[in-house]
Amino acid sequence: MSSETRYFDLQEANRAVVVIRPLMSEVQEIRDLILHEQPEVWSAVRSAAGNGGNPALSQLVEHFERVRHLIQEIQRTGAIVKDIDQGLVDFPALRQEAEVYLCWKHGEPGVLFWHELEAGFAGRQPIDGF
């Protein structure tokens, strides 16, 4: 991590989750909508290549642009979006002077886990051991 990295303590991370939760909820809604419309999307891509445009494809572009904006809003808090499919967000933190991540997953009430930088989701440990 760079010298400009913002480190969170548990309270700061949980306050950020309050801001991030509705943003990630919208990301998840758009994701579900896109996945639901996937067959239509592929036909839209195919037909747009031949005729220069398609309303379904234009809508898809708007969805992707909205997701990009939402992710930027989340990242402005200092958090790191790790996985859109699962709604995983990490918060850089220090534990005994070592860099770690406080970890939140969409649907969880707050930050309940932490993990070492390279451990990822599979290496999550309960926050009470933090």
C-alpha positions as CSV (number, residue, x, y, z in Angstrom):
1,M,0.0,0.0,0.0
2,S,1.2,3.5,-0.7
3,S,2.1,6.2,1.9
4,E,-1.2,7.8,0.9
5,T,-3.3,4.8,2.0
6,R,-6.0,5.7,4.5
7,Y,-6.1,3.2,7.3
8,F,-9.4,2.6,9.1
9,D,-10.1,1.5,12.6
10,L,-13.2,-0.7,13.2
11,Q,-15.5,2.3,14.1
12,E,-14.4,4.2,11.0
13,A,-15.0,1.2,8.8
14,N,-18.4,0.6,10.2
15,R,-19.3,4.3,9.7
16,A,-18.2,3.9,6.0
17,V,-20.4,0.8,5.7
18,V,-23.4,3.0,6.4
19,V,-22.5,5.1,3.4
20,I,-21.4,2.2,1.2
21,R,-24.4,-0.1,1.9
22,P,-26.9,1.7,-0.3
23,L,-24.3,2.2,-3.0
24,M,-23.5,-1.5,-3.1
25,S,-27.2,-2.4,-2.9
26,E,-27.7,-0.5,-6.1
27,V,-24.6,-2.1,-7.7
28,Q,-26.1,-5.5,-6.8
29,E,-29.5,-4.6,-8.3
30,I,-28.0,-3.5,-11.6
31,R,-25.8,-6.6,-11.6
32,D,-28.9,-8.8,-11.2
33,L,-30.8,-6.9,-13.9
34,I,-27.9,-7.3,-16.3
35,L,-27.6,-11.0,-15.6
36,H,-31.3,-11.5,-16.0
37,E,-31.3,-9.7,-19.3
38,Q,-28.1,-11.4,-20.6
39,P,-29.7,-13.3,-23.5
40,E,-31.2,-10.1,-24.7
41,V,-28.0,-8.3,-24.2
42,W,-26.0,-10.6,-26.5
43,S,-28.6,-10.3,-29.3
44,A,-28.4,-6.6,-28.8
45,V,-24.6,-6.6,-29.2
46,R,-24.9,-8.8,-32.3
47,S,-27.5,-6.7,-34.0
48,A,-25.9,-3.4,-33.0
49,A,-22.8,-4.4,-34.8
50,G,-24.8,-4.6,-38.0
51,N,-27.0,-1.5,-37.7
52,G,-25.1,1.0,-35.6
53,G,-27.3,1.0,-32.5
54,N,-29.8,-0.7,-30.3
55,P,-32.0,0.6,-27.4
56,A,-31.2,-2.4,-25.3
57,L,-27.5,-1.9,-25.8
58,S,-27.8,1.8,-25.0
59,Q,-29.6,0.8,-21.7
60,L,-26.8,-1.6,-20.9
61,V,-24.2,1.1,-21.4
62,E,-26.2,3.3,-19.0
63,H,-26.2,0.5,-16.4
64,F,-22.4,0.0,-16.7
65,E,-21.8,3.7,-16.4
66,R,-24.0,3.8,-13.3
67,V,-22.1,0.9,-11.8
68,R,-18.8,2.7,-12.6
69,H,-20.0,5.8,-10.8
70,L,-21.2,3.8,-7.7
71,I,-17.9,2.0,-7.4
72,Q,-16.1,5.4,-7.6
73,E,-18.3,6.7,-4.8
74,I,-17.4,3.7,-2.7
75,Q,-13.7,4.1,-3.4
76,R,-13.9,7.8,-2.4
77,T,-14.4,6.6,1.1
78,G,-11.0,5.0,1.1
79,A,-12.5,1.5,0.8
80,I,-11.5,-1.0,-1.9
81,V,-14.2,-2.9,-3.9
82,K,-12.9,-6.4,-4.1
83,D,-15.7,-8.4,-5.7
84,I,-18.9,-7.0,-7.3
85,D,-20.6,-10.4,-7.5
86,Q,-20.3,-10.9,-3.8
87,G,-20.4,-7.3,-2.8
88,L,-17.0,-7.5,-1.0
89,V,-15.4,-4.4,0.2
90,D,-12.1,-4.1,2.1
91,F,-10.9,-1.4,4.4
92,P,-7.1,-1.0,4.8
93,A,-6.2,-1.2,8.5
94,L,-3.3,-1.8,10.8
95,R,-3.1,-4.8,13.2
96,Q,0.0,-4.9,15.4
97,E,1.7,-2.5,12.8
98,A,1.0,-5.0,10.0
99,E,-1.2,-3.9,7.1
100,V,-4.4,-5.9,6.9
101,Y,-8.0,-5.5,5.6
102,L,-11.2,-5.1,7.6
103,C,-13.7,-6.9,5.4
104,W,-17.4,-6.3,4.8
105,K,-19.7,-8.3,2.5
106,H,-23.0,-6.9,1.2
107,G,-25.8,-8.2,3.4
108,E,-23.7,-8.3,6.6
109,P,-24.7,-5.8,9.3
110,G,-21.2,-4.3,9.6
111,V,-17.6,-5.2,9.5
112,L,-17.5,-8.7,11.1
113,F,-14.2,-10.0,9.7
114,W,-10.6,-9.1,8.9
115,H,-7.9,-10.8,6.8
116,E,-4.3,-10.5,5.9
117,L,-3.6,-8.7,2.6
118,E,-2.9,-11.9,0.6
119,A,-5.5,-14.1,2.4
120,G,-8.6,-12.8,0.6
121,F,-12.1,-13.8,1.4
122,A,-11.2,-17.4,2.2
123,G,-8.8,-16.2,4.9
124,R,-11.4,-14.0,6.7
125,Q,-11.1,-14.2,10.5
126,P,-13.7,-13.0,13.0
127,I,-13.3,-9.4,14.0
128,D,-13.3,-10.3,17.7
129,G,-9.7,-11.6,17.1
130,F,-8.7,-8.3,15.6
